[in-house]
């Protein structure tokens, strides 16, 4: 290795996103290719070590004290052409220098250790977490190991994440573990377990290992053939020892660098949050100007990755809905007059029976927070400004739009992705929407992620959507849907919304009462217009900043990978493959089981009940309207309760195409 070249690239690698991990991988790679430590003539030649091991192995075979893999022994040694080893090194295989998947022999009553997958670490030489067990209870059906063995996880994603270990410190010397392990046992003292561990953690072993994994998505495994026969660079025992010591030293340095980066990142985050908090909590124009100037002065130090911009967006929303983003104009009047007009319109619609009331909520008092508003603003509630979760009336054969949860973005004013459907197909069991409505996802994690939208461009202005939406429909042109959208995206609404969600973990929802009754600041219509325009301008700037940070992040990552590749000779970038559709579809229908009670959270069973108690999985998912992971989680819950019968998983058909076009 060229030391000057390494030092020149070190800063680029270390400071790039994920750079420390790149450094760790580079250290492993340099370690097992002879580029990390110097060779010494007095260490001898690895060929002699290999010859000694071969002699020992043959003796153990004759004594029937060695577990062979005859099918793999005849495989040729495949030496990579891109690695040139030092002259004192040689190539071999794990199969030739030790046992693969060895077995232990001990009495059933002997104390032993069991290590599940969670007991293995992804960090360099991370500590093991064994559990005490009797040998008889774990000797069958699990891989065996003992102190001095080397193991690596063979299943995804544990293999890719680097779960491996040198077995050491077992209280009773022997043990067994998760079935998803490959185990290697050296048969000669000249093979250091620590060096084999470095080999298994190296990009040289891991990158090709990932390509050779077999099985279906989520259940891919590293074959024994690859583990046992991958060409292994072997130095002398003395050099193995120096390499292991040097790697431990460099990994400790990487740990220190990572800790320093995390501490610096924490300080940056705290500074950014402190300044942004000062901006949002300013109580006077002077305080706001001062805190905003401080933000501007430190801008370059506060925003480093795209995720940092989220806090700035929240500040913009908060300033917008509390009257501190644009200057008030006394010529535009007062929001009191607007509220009076809305109240009059509401009473008229009630008298004409054209308004969906929420009688249980109307008697609740208005409870504004202790936040000062401009003198021309008023506190109100969505309940007082329009309809909550309204209904539509239209002909069944009219073309409308169905809007699933996945059709709504978390991004500011992002386009909606609806599906044309006949109104008669989507008018029952769903949330109704019309052009101009404002929707908000009420289920976790969609609510926390900020899924909301102003409804536009529906077919015939008519539609329905996921049952997991809250809907607001303005009854007066003086209340702009775009301003209500800003309110629903603001911390003023969202902070206490997360606290007030109800339900079990993974199924928590925002109550209708909170949505309808939370105090909302209301400016005049003209100021709403100016605020919306200003927010859109600032969000465009945020998009630009986010894009620049993302470009810089990707460039830094690319430079770091390129530097590592140029030094180690290993290119660990993977080409993106086209998205794969499932090879098989569930075609057995989903059928209604025990009817759920009214208060049960059984949205899928409710949809089935409205469709003659039977639907295929794809149609039920589309009617559900949520993300696919949320759908399967809900389906699992309802099957467990018996509300939906267990589907017949054996009934599948093969898809003709497995590539999803862009």
Backbone torsions as a table, in degrees:
resi	resn	phi	psi	omega
1	UNK	NA	138.8	176.6
2	UNK	-82.0	109.9	-175.6
3	UNK	-62.0	-40.5	-179.7
4	UNK	-63.2	-40.5	179.0
5	UNK	-64.2	-43.1	179.4
6	UNK	-61.3	-47.0	-179.3
7	UNK	-63.7	-35.6	180.0
8	UNK	-65.3	-34.7	-177.3
9	UNK	-91.0	-13.0	-171.5
10	UNK	-56.6	-47.2	-177.5
11	UNK	-63.3	-41.6	178.6
12	UNK	-59.1	-43.1	-176.7
13	UNK	-71.3	-50.7	-173.8
14	UNK	-62.1	-36.2	-174.8
15	UNK	-90.9	-6.1	178.4
16	UNK	-75.4	154.1	174.0
17	UNK	-57.4	126.6	-176.7
18	UNK	73.7	11.2	-174.8
19	UNK	-65.4	-35.9	-179.8
20	UNK	-63.7	-39.6	177.0
21	UNK	-64.7	-37.2	175.8
22	UNK	-61.2	-41.2	178.0
23	UNK	-62.4	-43.0	179.7
24	UNK	-60.1	-45.4	-179.8
25	UNK	-63.6	-37.1	178.9
26	UNK	-65.6	-40.0	178.9
27	UNK	-61.3	-45.9	177.5
28	UNK	-58.0	-43.8	-176.6
29	UNK	-66.2	-45.2	179.0
30	UNK	-64.8	-33.5	-178.1
31	UNK	-63.0	-42.3	-172.7
32	UNK	-94.8	9.4	175.4
33	UNK	-120.0	10.7	173.9
34	UNK	80.4	15.4	-175.7
35	UNK	-105.3	4.0	-175.3
36	UNK	-99.9	-32.4	-179.6
37	UNK	-130.5	154.4	179.1
38	UNK	-75.5	153.3	175.0
39	UNK	-90.9	144.6	178.3
40	UNK	-120.3	132.7	-178.9
41	UNK	-58.2	-32.5	-176.7
42	UNK	-71.1	-11.1	-179.0
43	UNK	-73.2	-17.0	-176.9
44	UNK	84.8	-171.2	-175.2
45	UNK	-114.6	138.7	-178.8
46	UNK	-65.4	-20.3	179.2
47	UNK	-65.3	-34.5	176.9
48	UNK	-68.2	-40.6	176.5
49	UNK	-59.9	-43.9	-178.8
50	UNK	-65.2	-38.4	177.8
51	UNK	-63.8	-41.6	178.2
52	UNK	-62.3	-40.5	179.7
53	UNK	-65.5	-40.9	179.3
54	UNK	-61.4	-43.0	177.9
55	UNK	-60.7	-46.0	179.8
56	UNK	-63.6	-41.8	-178.6
57	UNK	-62.5	-43.8	179.7
58	UNK	-63.2	-38.1	178.0
59	UNK	-64.9	-43.2	179.4
60	UNK	-63.5	-34.7	178.0
61	UNK	-65.3	-44.2	179.3
62	UNK	-62.0	-35.3	-178.8
63	UNK	-84.2	2.0	-178.0
64	UNK	55.4	38.6	178.2
65	UNK	-112.9	22.8	-175.7
66	UNK	-140.8	131.1	178.8
67	UNK	-86.8	114.0	-176.9
68	UNK	-93.6	160.3	171.2
69	UNK	-126.9	78.3	-172.4
70	UNK	-56.1	-36.9	-177.1
71	UNK	-64.6	-25.5	-177.7
72	UNK	-98.4	-20.5	-174.8
73	UNK	-63.3	-28.9	-177.1
74	UNK	-84.2	-7.1	179.8
75	UNK	-65.8	140.9	-178.7
76	UNK	-72.7	148.3	175.9
77	UNK	-75.0	116.3	-176.4
78	UNK	-96.3	96.6	-176.2
79	UNK	-85.9	125.0	-179.8
80	UNK	-68.7	141.5	-176.7
81	UNK	-82.5	-16.9	-173.5
82	UNK	-90.1	0.0	179.7
83	UNK	-117.5	125.2	175.9
84	UNK	-110.0	115.0	-176.1
85	UNK	-85.7	157.0	171.3
86	UNK	-58.3	154.4	-175.1
87	UNK	-63.0	-24.9	-178.8
88	UNK	-86.7	0.0	179.0
89	UNK	-98.5	168.0	173.5
90	UNK	-149.5	167.3	179.6
91	UNK	-97.3	143.7	175.6
92	UNK	-153.3	-164.6	178.2
93	UNK	-139.5	155.4	175.5
94	UNK	-56.7	-37.7	-179.8
95	UNK	-57.1	-29.7	-174.3
96	UNK	-93.2	-9.0	-175.5
97	UNK	-123.4	7.7	179.2
98	UNK	-176.6	-171.3	-179.3
99	UNK	-99.2	142.3	175.5
100	UNK	-102.6	129.6	-179.0
101	UNK	52.2	58.1	-177.8
102	UNK	-69.4	169.4	177.9
103	UNK	-121.6	152.1	176.1
104	UNK	-105.8	150.9	177.0
105	UNK	-123.0	113.4	-178.5
106	UNK	-155.3	156.5	177.9
107	UNK	-62.8	148.4	-179.9
108	UNK	-58.3	-32.5	-176.9
109	UNK	-83.3	-5.0	-178.8
110	UNK	-65.5	141.2	176.0
111	UNK	-72.7	141.4	-178.6
112	UNK	-147.3	-176.2	179.4
113	UNK	-123.5	142.4	173.1
114	UNK	-119.3	131.8	-179.2
115	UNK	-122.3	108.7	174.5
116	UNK	-73.5	173.8	-177.9
117	UNK	-58.8	-36.0	-179.4
118	UNK	-67.2	-14.0	179.8
119	UNK	-84.6	-1.7	177.2
120	UNK	-106.3	144.4	-175.1
121	UNK	-100.5	155.7	173.7
122	UNK	-94.3	-11.3	-179.4
123	UNK	-83.0	161.5	-178.7
124	UNK	-61.3	120.6	178.6
125	UNK	51.7	38.6	-179.9
126	UNK	-64.1	152.9	-176.5
127	UNK	-67.3	144.7	175.0
128	UNK	-82.9	153.7	177.5
129	UNK	-126.0	81.2	-177.3
130	UNK	-83.0	159.6	175.6
131	UNK	-119.8	139.7	-178.4
132	UNK	-77.2	136.7	179.4
133	UNK	-152.4	161.8	172.2
134	UNK	-79.8	139.5	-175.5
135	UNK	-58.9	-37.0	-179.0
136	UNK	-61.8	-26.9	-177.3
137	UNK	-84.2	-11.6	-176.4
138	UNK	-127.7	-0.1	-173.0
139	UNK	-76.6	-20.0	-178.9
140	UNK	-103.4	133.6	174.0
141	UNK	85.8	0.3	-179.3
142	UNK	-129.7	151.9	174.3
143	UNK	-65.1	140.2	177.8
144	UNK	-94.8	149.7	170.6
145	UNK	-154.9	168.1	176.6
146	UNK	-146.4	170.8	177.4
147	UNK	-54.0	131.5	-179.1
148	UNK	100.8	-13.1	176.0
149	UNK	-78.5	163.4	176.9
150	UNK	-123.7	132.0	-177.4
151	UNK	-127.1	155.6	175.0
152	UNK	-144.9	140.4	176.8
153	UNK	-67.2	138.4	-177.7
154	UNK	-107.8	-6.7	-176.1
155	UNK	-104.2	149.6	176.3
156	UNK	-76.1	144.5	-1.2
157	UNK	-92.9	7.7	-175.5
158	UNK	-64.2	-37.0	177.5
159	UNK	-63.6	-49.7	-179.0
160	UNK	-61.8	-31.0	-179.9
161	UNK	-80.4	-4.2	173.5
162	UNK	85.2	26.9	178.0
163	UNK	-72.4	112.0	-179.5
164	UNK	-155.4	165.8	-178.2
165	UNK	-164.9	151.3	162.3
166	UNK	-92.9	121.0	-178.7
167	UNK	-72.0	120.1	-178.5
168	UNK	-154.3	151.2	174.0
169	UNK	78.6	10.6	175.3
170	UNK	-66.0	129.3	-172.7
171	UNK	-59.9	-33.9	-177.6
172	UNK	-116.3	20.6	171.7
173	UNK	74.0	-35.0	-176.2
174	UNK	-114.8	161.8	178.8
175	UNK	-170.4	-179.1	175.4
176	UNK	-143.7	166.5	-177.1
177	UNK	-153.5	-170.4	179.5
178	UNK	-46.7	145.9	-179.8
179	UNK	-66.5	-14.3	-175.2
180	UNK	-92.7	45.6	178.9
181	UNK	-124.6	143.6	160.9
182	UNK	-100.4	141.1	-177.2
183	UNK	-126.7	135.7	175.4
184	UNK	-123.6	134.6	178.5
185	UNK	-122.5	113.4	177.5
186	UNK	-63.1	146.4	177.4
187	UNK	-109.5	1.9	-176.1
188	UNK	-138.5	140.0	-178.6
189	UNK	-64.6	-16.4	-179.7
190	UNK	-78.8	-6.9	176.0
191	UNK	-102.6	110.3	-178.1
192	UNK	-83.4	124.6	177.7
193	UNK	-54.1	-35.3	179.5
194	UNK	-63.0	-33.7	178.4
195	UNK	-72.5	-40.7	177.5
196	UNK	-61.5	-37.7	176.8
197	UNK	-59.3	-43.6	179.0
198	UNK	-62.3	-40.4	178.4
199	UNK	-60.0	-44.9	-177.9
200	UNK	-70.5	-25.1	178.9
201	UNK	-89.5	-7.8	-173.8
202	UNK	-74.6	149.4	172.6
203	UNK	-56.9	-33.0	178.5
204	UNK	-55.5	-42.6	179.4
205	UNK	-82.8	-40.7	-171.1
206	UNK	-73.7	-42.2	-175.0
207	UNK	-63.9	-49.7	177.6
208	UNK	-69.2	-30.7	177.5
209	UNK	-59.8	-44.6	178.1
210	UNK	-60.5	-39.1	179.9
211	UNK	-67.7	-26.8	-176.7
212	UNK	-94.3	-0.2	180.0
213	UNK	-65.9	148.6	-178.3
214	UNK	-124.1	160.4	178.9
215	UNK	112.6	-179.1	-177.9
216	UNK	-89.1	165.5	-180.0
217	UNK	-54.9	133.2	-179.9
218	UNK	85.3	-12.3	179.6
219	UNK	-134.3	29.0	-179.8
220	UNK	-78.3	141.7	-175.8
221	UNK	-133.7	152.2	176.3
222	UNK	-82.5	122.0	-177.6
223	UNK	-66.8	150.4	175.3
224	UNK	-59.7	-36.4	-179.2
225	UNK	-57.3	-45.8	179.8
226	UNK	-66.0	-46.3	-178.2
227	UNK	-57.2	-43.7	-172.0
228	UNK	-82.2	-27.3	-170.4
229	UNK	-114.5	-1.9	178.1
230	UNK	-60.2	128.7	-178.4
231	UNK	-56.5	129.2	-174.8
232	UNK	-115.1	123.6	175.8
233	UNK	-74.2	125.4	-174.6
234	UNK	-118.9	118.9	171.6
235	UNK	-96.3	178.6	175.5
236	UNK	-66.3	163.9	-179.0
237	UNK	-61.4	-41.4	-179.1
238	UNK	-63.4	-41.0	-179.9
239	UNK	-71.1	-35.6	173.9
240	UNK	-54.1	-44.9	-178.5
241	UNK	-62.5	-44.3	179.3
242	UNK	-64.6	-39.5	-179.5
243	UNK	-63.4	-46.2	-179.6
244	UNK	-60.7	-43.6	179.7
245	UNK	-63.7	-42.2	-179.3
246	UNK	-66.1	-40.4	178.8
247	UNK	-63.6	-43.0	178.5
248	UNK	-59.2	-40.4	178.8
249	UNK	-63.9	-44.6	-178.7
250	UNK	-71.4	-33.7	177.6
251	UNK	-68.0	-34.8	174.8
252	UNK	-64.3	-37.9	176.2
253	UNK	-64.5	-42.1	177.5
254	UNK	-61.2	-41.0	177.5
255	UNK	-60.5	-42.0	179.9
256	UNK	-65.4	-44.0	178.6
257	UNK	-61.5	-41.9	180.0
258	UNK	-64.1	-41.8	178.2
259	UNK	-63.0	-39.8	177.8
260	UNK	-64.6	-41.7	178.2
261	UNK	-63.7	-42.5	179.8
262	UNK	-64.7	-39.8	178.0
263	UNK	-65.3	-42.0	178.1
264	UNK	-65.4	-40.3	179.0
265	UNK	-64.7	-39.0	178.3
266	UNK	-63.5	-42.7	177.2
267	UNK	-62.6	-41.2	178.1
268	UNK	-62.1	-45.2	180.0
269	UNK	-63.0	-43.4	179.8
270	UNK	-63.4	-40.8	179.1
271	UNK	-64.7	-44.9	-179.5
272	UNK	-62.4	-46.9	-179.3
273	UNK	-64.0	-37.2	179.3
274	UNK	-64.4	-45.4	-179.0
275	UNK	-68.1	-42.4	179.2
276	UNK	-64.8	-37.5	177.4
277	UNK	-65.0	-38.2	177.8
278	UNK	-63.8	-36.4	178.0
279	UNK	-65.3	-46.7	-175.6
280	UNK	-72.4	-26.4	-176.7
281	UNK	-98.8	6.7	179.8
282	UNK	-59.6	133.3	-176.1
283	UNK	-101.9	-0.1	-179.8
284	UNK	-150.7	159.6	177.0
285	UNK	-56.9	-35.2	180.0
286	UNK	-66.7	-45.5	178.7
287	UNK	-61.5	-41.6	179.7
288	UNK	-63.3	-43.2	179.8
289	UNK	-64.0	-40.7	-179.1
290	UNK	-66.2	-47.4	-178.5
291	UNK	-68.8	-34.6	177.5
292	UNK	-67.9	-37.8	177.2
293	UNK	-63.8	-38.5	178.2
294	UNK	-65.2	-38.7	177.0
295	UNK	-61.7	-46.2	-178.5
296	UNK	-63.2	-40.4	-178.4
297	UNK	-64.6	-32.5	-175.5
298	UNK	-105.0	12.8	-171.1
299	UNK	-53.8	-47.2	-177.0
300	UNK	-64.6	-25.7	-179.3
301	UNK	-89.4	-11.6	-172.3
302	UNK	-97.9	-27.5	-174.1
303	UNK	-119.3	111.3	-174.4
304	UNK	-118.4	-32.7	-179.6
305	UNK	-129.6	158.8	-176.6
306	UNK	-53.9	-33.9	-177.5
307	UNK	-63.4	-24.1	-179.2
308	UNK	-65.0	-24.9	-174.4
309	UNK	-71.2	-20.5	-179.2
310	UNK	-57.0	-39.6	179.5
311	UNK	-64.6	-36.7	177.9
312	UNK	-66.6	-39.4	177.0
313	UNK	-60.6	-42.7	179.9
314	UNK	-62.2	-40.1	177.9
315	UNK	-61.2	-42.9	-179.6
316	UNK	-62.2	-46.1	177.8
317	UNK	-59.7	-43.3	-177.0
318	UNK	-65.7	-45.7	178.2
319	UNK	-62.3	-36.3	-178.0
320	UNK	-62.5	-43.8	-172.4
321	UNK	-93.5	4.7	175.6
322	UNK	-118.3	12.8	170.8
323	UNK	80.3	23.4	-176.5
324	UNK	-120.7	14.2	-179.5
325	UNK	-100.2	-31.0	176.7
326	UNK	-129.4	160.3	-179.8
327	UNK	-80.6	136.9	177.4
328	UNK	-74.6	145.5	179.5
329	UNK	-118.4	112.4	-176.8
330	UNK	-61.9	-23.3	179.7
331	UNK	-68.6	-15.4	-178.5
332	UNK	-85.4	-2.4	176.4
333	UNK	88.1	-154.5	-172.5
334	UNK	-132.7	145.4	-179.3
335	UNK	-67.8	-13.8	177.5
336	UNK	-59.5	-43.0	179.4
337	UNK	-63.7	-38.6	178.3
338	UNK	-63.3	-44.3	179.1
339	UNK	-62.1	-37.9	178.4
340	UNK	-64.1	-41.5	178.2
341	UNK	-64.0	-41.7	-179.9
342	UNK	-64.3	-43.3	178.8
343	UNK	-60.0	-41.4	179.0
344	UNK	-64.6	-43.9	178.5
345	UNK	-62.3	-40.0	-178.7
346	UNK	-64.2	-44.6	179.8
347	UNK	-63.2	-38.2	179.2
348	UNK	-64.8	-43.6	179.4
349	UNK	-66.0	-35.3	177.0
350	UNK	-64.2	-43.9	179.9
351	UNK	-62.7	-33.5	-179.3
352	UNK	-88.6	4.2	-179.4
353	UNK	56.1	41.4	178.6
354	UNK	-116.2	19.6	-174.8
355	UNK	-135.3	129.1	178.0
356	UNK	-86.5	111.1	-176.5
357	UNK	-87.5	157.7	173.1
358	UNK	-120.6	76.2	-169.3
359	UNK	-58.3	-36.7	-177.3
360	UNK	-67.2	-21.4	-176.7
361	UNK	-99.3	-21.4	-171.7
362	UNK	-64.5	-26.3	-178.3
363	UNK	-82.7	-7.8	-179.6
364	UNK	-70.1	140.1	-177.8
365	UNK	-75.5	154.6	173.2
366	UNK	-77.5	124.9	-176.6
367	UNK	-122.3	81.8	-178.7
368	UNK	-72.0	145.4	177.0
369	UNK	-73.4	169.4	-179.3
370	UNK	-83.3	67.2	178.1
371	UNK	-125.7	125.8	179.7
372	UNK	-72.6	135.0	178.0
373	UNK	-114.6	158.1	172.8
374	UNK	-56.8	152.5	-175.5
375	UNK	-62.9	-21.3	-178.7
376	UNK	-89.5	-2.0	-178.5
377	UNK	-96.6	163.7	176.5
378	UNK	-138.4	151.5	172.4
379	UNK	-85.5	141.5	176.7
380	UNK	-149.9	-167.0	177.8
381	UNK	-141.2	153.8	177.2
382	UNK	-58.8	-35.6	178.8
383	UNK	-57.7	-32.3	-177.6
384	UNK	-89.4	-9.4	-173.8
385	UNK	-107.4	-10.2	-178.0
386	UNK	-178.8	-161.2	-179.3
387	UNK	-97.1	144.5	177.2
388	UNK	-104.6	125.6	180.0
389	UNK	48.7	60.6	-175.8
390	UNK	-72.2	173.7	177.8
391	UNK	-121.1	152.5	178.5
392	UNK	-111.0	151.4	173.2
393	UNK	-123.3	124.8	-179.7
394	UNK	-160.0	165.5	178.0
395	UNK	-69.2	142.2	-175.0
396	UNK	-63.1	-30.7	-176.4
397	UNK	-90.7	9.8	179.3
398	UNK	-79.8	135.0	178.0
399	UNK	-71.3	128.9	-179.2
400	UNK	-129.6	-166.9	179.8
401	UNK	-129.4	133.5	172.7
402	UNK	-102.6	131.0	-176.2
403	UNK	-117.7	100.5	176.4
404	UNK	-75.9	168.3	179.6
405	UNK	-59.5	-37.8	-179.3
406	UNK	-68.2	-13.3	179.1
407	UNK	-83.4	-1.9	-179.5
408	UNK	-113.1	131.6	-176.8
409	UNK	-95.1	162.0	173.5
410	UNK	-87.6	-11.9	-177.1
411	UNK	-75.9	155.2	-179.6
412	UNK	-65.2	123.1	175.6
413	UNK	51.8	33.8	178.8
414	UNK	-71.2	149.2	178.8
415	UNK	-61.1	148.1	176.5
416	UNK	-85.6	152.6	178.7
417	UNK	-123.7	86.3	179.6
418	UNK	-98.5	174.0	-177.5
419	UNK	-126.3	129.8	178.5
420	UNK	-67.3	129.9	178.4
421	UNK	-145.3	158.3	173.3
422	UNK	-74.0	141.1	-176.8
423	UNK	-58.9	-37.2	-179.8
424	UNK	-62.2	-20.5	-180.0
425	UNK	-85.8	-21.7	-170.5
426	UNK	-126.2	10.9	-175.8
427	UNK	-87.1	-11.7	-179.1
428	UNK	-113.0	136.1	175.9
429	UNK	81.7	7.4	-179.0
430	UNK	-128.1	167.5	173.7
431	UNK	-78.2	131.6	179.6
432	UNK	-87.8	142.4	178.8
433	UNK	-139.6	155.9	174.7
434	UNK	-140.0	162.0	175.2
435	UNK	-54.9	133.2	-179.2
436	UNK	96.4	-12.7	176.1
437	UNK	-71.7	159.9	174.5
438	UNK	-118.0	127.3	-178.9
439	UNK	-115.6	153.2	179.5
440	UNK	-141.3	127.3	174.4
441	UNK	-65.7	131.9	-175.9
442	UNK	-106.5	-6.7	-175.5
443	UNK	-102.8	149.7	176.0
444	UNK	-76.3	142.7	0.2
445	UNK	-92.9	5.9	-175.6
446	UNK	-61.8	-37.9	178.7
447	UNK	-65.0	-48.6	-178.6
448	UNK	-61.7	-30.8	-179.3
449	UNK	-80.7	-6.0	173.6
450	UNK	86.1	29.5	177.9
451	UNK	-72.9	114.4	179.7
452	UNK	-158.0	162.2	-178.4
453	UNK	-166.4	154.8	165.1
454	UNK	-94.6	126.0	-175.0
455	UNK	-75.6	127.7	178.7
456	UNK	-141.5	156.8	167.7
457	UNK	60.6	35.0	172.6
458	UNK	-76.3	150.2	173.8
459	UNK	-63.0	122.0	-177.4
460	UNK	58.3	22.5	178.5
461	UNK	65.3	19.4	-168.5
462	UNK	-130.1	142.4	176.6
463	UNK	-174.0	179.9	172.7
464	UNK	-145.6	170.1	-176.4
465	UNK	-155.8	-170.8	-178.9
466	UNK	-50.6	145.1	176.1
467	UNK	-68.6	-10.5	-177.7
468	UNK	-93.1	25.9	173.6
469	UNK	-108.8	142.0	160.0
470	UNK	-94.6	144.3	-177.0
471	UNK	-128.5	136.0	172.5
472	UNK	-119.8	132.6	177.9
473	UNK	-122.9	113.9	-179.6
474	UNK	-66.7	142.1	178.8
475	UNK	-108.8	5.2	-177.8
476	UNK	-144.2	134.8	-178.5
477	UNK	-63.6	-13.4	179.8
478	UNK	-77.1	-10.2	176.0
479	UNK	-107.0	108.0	-175.8
480	UNK	-79.6	125.1	175.3
481	UNK	-53.4	-36.0	-179.1
482	UNK	-66.1	-30.5	176.9
483	UNK	-75.5	-39.0	176.0
484	UNK	-60.6	-38.9	176.9
485	UNK	-58.6	-43.7	178.2
486	UNK	-61.5	-39.5	178.9
487	UNK	-62.3	-45.0	-178.4
488	UNK	-68.2	-23.0	178.2
489	UNK	-89.6	-9.4	-173.1
490	UNK	-82.4	151.1	173.0
491	UNK	-57.7	-30.2	178.3
492	UNK	-53.5	-40.0	179.0
493	UNK	-89.5	-41.6	-167.4
494	UNK	-78.2	-32.3	-175.1
495	UNK	-59.5	-53.6	179.8
496	UNK	-76.4	-19.2	175.6
497	UNK	-61.7	-43.6	178.9
498	UNK	-63.6	-36.8	179.8
499	UNK	-68.2	-32.8	-174.4
500	UNK	-91.5	3.4	178.5
501	UNK	-66.5	148.4	-177.0
502	UNK	-125.6	159.9	178.8
503	UNK	115.0	-177.3	-179.2
504	UNK	-86.8	165.5	-179.9
505	UNK	-57.3	132.1	-179.1
506	UNK	86.2	-12.6	179.5
507	UNK	-132.8	28.0	-179.6
508	UNK	-77.4	143.4	-176.8
509	UNK	-134.4	153.3	175.9
510	UNK	-82.7	122.3	-178.0
511	UNK	-64.7	149.9	177.0
512	UNK	-59.6	-36.4	-179.1
513	UNK	-59.7	-42.5	179.0
514	UNK	-65.7	-44.8	-179.6
515	UNK	-58.9	-43.5	-173.4
516	UNK	-81.9	-29.3	-168.5
517	UNK	-107.6	-12.1	-176.9
518	UNK	-62.7	132.2	-176.5
519	UNK	-59.5	131.4	-178.3
520	UNK	-121.6	126.6	176.1
521	UNK	-70.8	135.4	-177.4
522	UNK	-127.0	117.0	173.7
523	UNK	-93.4	-179.2	175.0
524	UNK	-66.3	162.4	-178.5
525	UNK	-60.9	-43.6	-178.8
526	UNK	-63.9	-37.7	178.2
527	UNK	-70.1	-35.4	173.8
528	UNK	-55.4	-45.1	180.0
529	UNK	-59.0	-47.6	-177.6
530	UNK	-66.1	-36.4	179.0
531	UNK	-65.7	-46.1	-179.0
532	UNK	-60.6	-43.5	178.9
533	UNK	-61.5	-43.7	-178.2
534	UNK	-66.8	-41.7	178.5
535	UNK	-62.5	-43.2	179.5
536	UNK	-61.0	-39.0	177.0
537	UNK	-62.5	-45.7	-177.7
538	UNK	-69.0	-34.4	177.6
539	UNK	-67.8	-32.7	174.6
540	UNK	-63.6	-39.9	176.1
541	UNK	-65.2	-39.4	177.0
542	UNK	-62.4	-41.1	177.6
543	UNK	-59.9	-42.8	-179.6
544	UNK	-64.2	-44.5	178.8
545	UNK	-61.9	-45.3	-179.9
546	UNK	-60.8	-42.0	179.3
547	UNK	-63.1	-43.0	179.4
548	UNK	-64.6	-41.7	178.9
549	UNK	-65.3	-38.9	178.5
550	UNK	-66.2	-41.8	177.7
551	UNK	-61.5	-44.5	178.8
552	UNK	-63.6	-40.2	178.9
553	UNK	-63.8	-46.9	-179.8
554	UNK	-63.9	-38.6	179.4
555	UNK	-64.7	-43.6	179.1
556	UNK	-62.9	-42.0	178.8
557	UNK	-63.4	-41.6	-179.7
558	UNK	-64.7	-43.3	179.2
559	UNK	-63.1	-40.1	179.3
560	UNK	-64.8	-44.7	179.2
561	UNK	-63.3	-40.8	179.9
562	UNK	-63.8	-41.3	179.7
563	UNK	-64.0	-44.7	178.9
564	UNK	-62.3	-43.7	-179.3
565	UNK	-62.5	-41.2	-177.7
566	UNK	-68.0	-29.8	-178.8
567	UNK	-83.6	-40.0	-173.7
568	UNK	-95.2	-23.4	-175.9
569	UNK	84.3	3.2	179.6
570	UNK	-108.4	121.3	175.3
571	UNK	-97.9	107.9	-177.0
572	UNK	-101.5	18.4	171.7
573	UNK	-79.6	140.7	178.2
574	UNK	-114.9	135.7	177.8
575	UNK	-68.9	141.3	178.0
576	UNK	-72.0	133.3	177.6
577	UNK	-98.7	154.4	176.5
578	UNK	-62.2	148.1	-179.1
579	UNK	-60.6	134.3	-178.6
580	UNK	-98.0	133.7	171.9
581	UNK	-85.5	158.1	178.5
582	UNK	-55.7	139.2	177.4
583	UNK	-69.5	-24.6	-179.8
584	UNK	-135.2	152.2	176.0
585	UNK	-117.1	144.9	172.7
586	UNK	-74.0	116.6	-179.2
587	UNK	-108.2	-10.1	173.1
588	UNK	-66.4	131.7	-176.6
589	UNK	-69.6	154.1	172.9
590	UNK	-92.6	130.0	-173.6
591	UNK	-122.4	147.4	178.8
592	UNK	-67.4	135.3	176.0
593	UNK	-102.5	-121.6	177.3
594	UNK	-73.5	130.2	-178.9
595	UNK	-64.3	128.5	179.8
596	UNK	-73.4	157.1	174.8
597	UNK	-73.1	164.9	-176.5
598	UNK	-58.3	-39.4	-175.3
599	UNK	-87.1	-2.8	179.2
600	UNK	-71.1	143.9	176.9
601	UNK	-84.0	76.6	-174.7
602	UNK	-126.8	64.2	-174.9
603	UNK	-64.9	-36.0	-178.8
604	UNK	-70.9	-43.3	177.6
605	UNK	-62.4	-35.4	178.2
606	UNK	-63.4	-42.1	178.1
607	UNK	-64.8	-42.2	177.9
608	UNK	-60.5	-42.2	-178.8
609	UNK	-60.3	-32.2	-179.4
610	UNK	-84.0	-3.2	-179.2
611	UNK	-127.9	48.3	176.0
612	UNK	61.3	20.4	172.5
613	UNK	77.0	11.6	-177.6
614	UNK	-154.1	133.9	176.1
615	UNK	-153.7	159.2	171.8
616	UNK	-81.8	163.4	-172.0
617	UNK	-62.7	-40.5	-177.5
618	UNK	-64.0	-45.4	179.5
619	UNK	-64.6	-38.9	-179.9
620	UNK	-65.8	-39.7	177.6
621	UNK	-61.4	-45.2	-179.2
622	UNK	-63.9	-37.9	178.2
623	UNK	-69.9	-34.7	177.7
624	UNK	-62.3	-43.5	173.5
625	UNK	82.3	-0.8	-178.9
626	UNK	-93.0	179.2	175.6
627	UNK	-65.5	154.3	-174.6
628	UNK	-61.1	-37.9	178.9
629	UNK	-65.2	-39.7	178.4
630	UNK	-66.6	-36.5	179.1
631	UNK	-62.1	-48.4	-177.8
632	UNK	-67.7	-34.4	176.5
633	UNK	-64.4	-43.2	178.8
634	UNK	-66.5	-41.1	178.9
635	UNK	-60.8	-43.7	179.4
636	UNK	-60.7	-41.5	-179.8
637	UNK	-63.7	-44.4	-175.5
638	UNK	-73.4	-31.7	174.1
639	UNK	-66.4	-40.8	179.5
640	UNK	-61.5	-34.2	178.9
641	UNK	-83.6	-8.2	-179.7
642	UNK	85.2	2.7	179.6
643	UNK	-69.9	-29.3	173.9
644	UNK	-123.6	136.4	-179.2
645	UNK	-71.2	149.0	178.0
646	UNK	-59.0	124.3	-179.3
647	UNK	-72.3	154.1	177.5
648	UNK	-83.1	97.4	-172.1
649	UNK	-70.1	-17.1	-177.7
650	UNK	-72.8	-20.5	-177.0
651	UNK	-84.5	95.3	-180.0
652	UNK	-133.2	158.6	172.6
653	UNK	-130.2	153.7	-177.3
654	UNK	-86.2	131.7	176.1
655	UNK	-69.0	146.4	179.0
656	UNK	-77.5	-29.5	-179.0
657	UNK	-130.1	140.5	-179.4
658	UNK	-118.1	14.7	178.3
659	UNK	-115.4	126.0	178.4
660	UNK	-92.6	121.8	-179.4
661	UNK	-72.5	152.0	-177.4
662	UNK	-72.1	NA	NA
